[in-house]
Amino acid sequence: MTAARSATTPVTRRRTRRSILGSIAWYVGATLIAVCTVGPLLWTISTSLKPAADILSGYLELIPRNPTVENYVTVFTDTPFARYLFNSMFLAVAGTVTNVVFGSMGGYALARLRFRGRRVVFGGFLASMMIPTIVTMIPTFLVLRFFPLAGGNDIFGQGGFGFINTYWAVIIPFAAGPFAVFFMKQVFEALPDELGEAARVDGAGEFRIFSRVYAPLARTGMAVLGVLTFQAGWNSFLWPLIVLNDPSLFTVQVALSSFITEHETNYGPLMAGTIASTIPVLLVFVLAQRYIVQGVAHTASK
């Protein structure tokens, strides 16, 4: 017994040392990741609460010496920032609704319906996901600009500006993205076929089967898609900058760039506007986190 104990003691000590070193390495890595991710957010909040005189002189101080909400007041009084928030909210919600609705319908069709050319259509969606968005911006702009009978255009697309400088210029091109169709196709394929077959035996049509049988079961996937779409639409900058020239239509991301001029940068209002613009996205994540967790758990159980 004594020899056995003496033989296992060094092994136990080595395992204990390894576990301690592993725990230390894990905590060090987690701390570094937290500093790299949370640090910029804390610095942004701190800068938004500093007066203009303290921003450059104490830019490394995370705790403001003279905290003030002057920058937030400046953002909402000197600029129509509330209007910018409304524009971003409207476009993000509209894009989310259209993406979820049309993406779900397209995903259901590719997952549950059997028709000629289904694989070709799905391959086309996959291929379009591989094309960078920057490549299709000019063709998309020209289609919207010369769209017949829109924005003063005649039947040949001449004489007006089409959908340019309207909300539709942002909504239409991304109303049914290929990722939404692909994502919802995977969600519907994970659901049992017997439900649809039973509904067809009872005489239900395909749209009724989609809306009454499969759509309620795919709520978790729809919620995840909605959160991802809302975040992408809210953070969109380049496309709204190209197609929206009217200042009353600017999104919050485009409006934030106005605080950066050729000669100076208004860091205080810029940081205050940045914090204000992140609140809606945080609220969406808080409200939808239950569905996101359910989606992850459902995927892990497959």
C-alpha positions in Angstrom: 0.0 0.0 0.0 2.8 2.4 0.9 4.6 1.7 -2.4 1.4 2.3 -4.4 0.7 5.6 -2.6 4.3 6.8 -3.3 4.0 5.8 -6.9 0.7 7.7 -7.5 1.7 10.8 -5.5 4.0 12.3 -8.2 1.4 11.6 -10.9 -1.3 13.3 -8.8 1.0 16.3 -8.2 1.7 16.6 -11.9 -2.0 16.5 -12.8 -2.7 19.1 -10.1 0.0 21.4 -11.5 -1.3 20.9 -15.0 -4.8 21.8 -13.9 -3.6 24.9 -12.0 -1.5 26.0 -15.0 -4.5 25.4 -17.3 -6.8 27.4 -15.1 -4.3 30.3 -14.9 -3.9 30.2 -18.7 -7.7 30.2 -19.2 -8.2 33.2 -16.8 -5.4 35.1 -18.5 -6.8 34.5 -21.9 -10.3 35.4 -20.8 -9.0 38.6 -19.2 -7.2 39.6 -22.4 -10.2 39.0 -24.5 -12.4 40.9 -22.1 -10.0 43.9 -22.2 -9.9 43.9 -26.0 -13.7 43.7 -26.3 -15.1 45.6 -23.3 -12.3 48.1 -23.1 -13.2 50.1 -26.3 -16.9 50.2 -25.1 -15.9 51.5 -21.7 -13.6 54.1 -23.3 -16.5 55.2 -25.6 -18.9 55.6 -22.7 -16.2 57.5 -20.7 -15.4 59.8 -23.6 -19.1 60.6 -24.2 -19.3 61.8 -20.6 -16.3 64.1 -20.7 -16.3 67.8 -21.5 -14.5 68.9 -24.6 -11.5 70.2 -22.6 -10.9 66.8 -21.0 -11.3 64.5 -24.0 -7.8 65.1 -25.4 -6.0 65.9 -22.2 -7.3 62.8 -20.4 -8.1 60.5 -23.2 -6.7 57.5 -21.3 -8.8 58.1 -18.2 -11.8 55.7 -18.0 -13.4 57.6 -15.2 -14.3 61.2 -16.2 -13.0 63.9 -13.9 -15.9 66.2 -14.6 -18.7 63.9 -16.0 -21.4 65.7 -18.0 -24.2 64.9 -20.4 -23.5 67.9 -22.5 -22.4 65.8 -25.5 -25.7 63.9 -25.5 -27.6 67.2 -25.4 -25.5 68.6 -28.2 -26.2 65.5 -30.4 -30.0 65.9 -30.0 -30.2 69.7 -30.2 -27.6 70.6 -32.8 -28.6 67.8 -35.2 -32.0 66.0 -35.9 -30.6 62.9 -34.3 -34.0 61.7 -33.3 -35.0 61.7 -37.0 -31.8 59.7 -37.9 -32.7 57.1 -35.3 -36.2 56.9 -36.7 -34.9 56.4 -40.2 -32.5 53.6 -39.1 -35.3 52.0 -37.0 -37.8 52.1 -39.9 -35.3 50.7 -42.4 -34.0 48.0 -40.1 -37.5 46.9 -39.1 -38.7 46.9 -42.7 -35.7 44.9 -43.8 -36.1 42.5 -41.0 -39.8 41.9 -41.7 -39.3 41.4 -45.5 -36.2 39.2 -45.0 -38.0 37.0 -42.5 -41.2 36.7 -44.5 -39.8 36.2 -48.0 -36.8 34.3 -46.7 -39.1 31.9 -44.8 -41.3 31.4 -47.9 -38.4 30.8 -50.1 -36.7 28.5 -47.6 -39.9 26.5 -47.2 -40.3 26.1 -51.0 -36.8 24.8 -51.4 -37.0 22.5 -48.4 -40.5 21.1 -48.7 -41.7 21.5 -52.3 -40.6 19.2 -55.1 -40.4 21.0 -58.4 -38.2 20.9 -61.4 -35.0 23.0 -61.1 -35.1 23.1 -57.4 -31.4 22.3 -57.0 -30.5 24.8 -59.7 -32.4 27.5 -57.9 -30.7 26.6 -54.6 -27.3 26.5 -56.3 -28.0 30.0 -57.7 -28.7 31.3 -54.2 -25.5 29.7 -52.9 -23.5 31.1 -55.7 -24.9 34.6 -55.1 -23.7 34.4 -51.5 -20.1 34.1 -52.8 -20.3 37.3 -54.8 -19.0 40.4 -52.8 -21.7 43.0 -52.2 -19.4 45.7 -53.6 -19.5 44.0 -57.0 -23.2 44.3 -57.3 -23.6 47.9 -56.0 -23.3 49.7 -59.3 -25.7 47.3 -61.2 -28.2 47.6 -58.3 -27.9 51.4 -58.3 -28.6 51.5 -62.0 -31.6 49.2 -61.8 -33.1 51.4 -59.0 -32.2 54.6 -60.8 -33.8 53.6 -64.2 -36.8 51.6 -62.8 -39.8 52.3 -65.1 -42.6 54.4 -63.7 -40.9 55.1 -60.4 -39.8 58.4 -59.1 -40.8 60.4 -62.2 -39.4 57.9 -64.7 -41.4 57.1 -67.8 -42.0 53.5 -69.1 -38.4 53.5 -70.4 -36.9 54.5 -67.1 -36.0 58.1 -68.2 -36.9 61.5 -66.8 -36.6 60.9 -63.1 -34.6 59.3 -60.3 -36.4 56.0 -59.8 -36.2 54.7 -56.3 -33.1 56.7 -55.5 -33.3 59.0 -52.5 -36.3 57.0 -51.1 -36.6 54.4 -48.4 -37.4 51.8 -51.1 -33.8 52.1 -52.4 -32.6 50.6 -49.2 -35.5 48.1 -48.6 -35.9 46.6 -52.1 -32.4 45.2 -52.8 -32.2 43.4 -49.5 -35.9 42.4 -49.1 -35.1 38.7 -49.6 -31.4 38.0 -49.2 -29.8 34.7 -50.2 -28.6 34.1 -46.7 -32.2 34.4 -45.4 -33.4 31.8 -47.9 -30.5 29.4 -47.2 -30.9 29.8 -43.4 -34.6 29.2 -43.3 -34.2 26.2 -45.7 -32.0 24.5 -43.2 -34.5 25.3 -40.4 -37.5 23.8 -42.3 -35.5 20.7 -43.4 -34.9 19.9 -39.7 -38.7 19.7 -39.1 -40.5 16.3 -39.6 -42.2 15.6 -42.9 -45.1 13.8 -41.3 -46.7 17.1 -40.2 -47.1 18.4 -43.8 -48.3 15.0 -45.1 -51.0 14.8 -42.4 -52.1 18.4 -43.3 -52.3 17.5 -47.0 -54.4 14.5 -46.2 -56.8 16.8 -44.4 -57.0 19.0 -47.5 -54.8 21.9 -46.5 -53.0 23.9 -49.2 -49.3 24.6 -49.3 -49.6 28.1 -48.0 -51.8 27.0 -45.2 -49.4 24.2 -44.3 -46.6 26.8 -44.3 -48.3 29.4 -42.2 -50.2 27.2 -39.8 -48.0 24.1 -39.4 -44.4 24.8 -40.1 -44.0 28.6 -39.5 -45.0 28.3 -35.7 -42.4 25.5 -35.3 -39.8 27.7 -37.0 -40.2 30.7 -34.7 -36.8 30.2 -33.1 -35.0 30.2 -36.5 -37.1 33.2 -37.6 -36.1 35.1 -34.4 -32.4 34.3 -34.9 -32.7 35.5 -38.6 -34.5 38.6 -37.5 -31.9 39.5 -35.0 -29.1 39.0 -37.5 -31.0 41.0 -40.2 -31.8 43.8 -37.8 -28.2 44.2 -36.7 -27.0 44.2 -40.3 -29.6 46.7 -41.3 -29.0 49.0 -38.4 -25.2 49.0 -38.9 -25.5 49.5 -42.7 -23.5 52.5 -43.8 -22.2 52.3 -47.4 -25.4 51.6 -49.2 -27.5 54.2 -47.5 -24.7 56.7 -48.0 -24.9 56.0 -51.8 -28.6 56.0 -52.4 -29.8 58.5 -49.8 -28.9 62.1 -50.5 -31.7 63.9 -48.6 -30.4 64.8 -45.1 -33.9 64.0 -43.7 -33.5 60.4 -44.9 -30.0 59.8 -43.4 -29.6 56.8 -41.2 -27.8 57.1 -37.8 -24.6 55.5 -39.2 -24.4 58.1 -42.0 -25.2 60.9 -39.6 -22.4 59.9 -37.2 -19.9 60.4 -40.0 -20.9 64.1 -40.1 -19.1 64.7 -36.8 -15.8 63.9 -38.6 -14.8 66.8 -40.9 -11.7 67.5 -42.9 -10.2 69.8 -40.2 -11.5 68.4 -36.9 -13.4 65.6 -35.2 -16.0 66.3 -32.5 -15.2 63.3 -30.3 -17.7 64.1 -27.6 -20.8 64.2 -29.7 -19.5 61.4 -31.9 -19.1 59.1 -28.9 -22.4 60.2 -27.4 -24.2 59.4 -30.7 -22.4 56.1 -31.0 -23.6 55.1 -27.5 -27.2 56.2 -28.3 -27.1 54.3 -31.5 -26.2 51.0 -29.8 -29.1 51.0 -27.4 -31.7 49.7 -29.9 -29.5 46.8 -30.9 -28.9 45.9 -27.3 -32.6 46.0 -26.6 -33.3 43.7 -29.5 -30.7 41.2 -28.2 -32.2 41.3 -24.7 -35.7 40.7 -26.0 -34.7 37.9 -28.4 -32.0 36.2 -26.3 -34.4 33.4 -25.3 -35.0 32.5 -28.9 -31.3 32.6 -29.7 -30.5 30.2 -26.8 -33.3 27.9 -27.9 -32.0 27.9 -31.4 -28.5 27.1 -30.2 -29.7 24.3 -27.9 -31.9 22.9 -30.7 -29.0 22.9 -33.1 -26.7 21.2 -30.5 -29.2 18.5 -29.8 -29.3 17.4 -33.5 
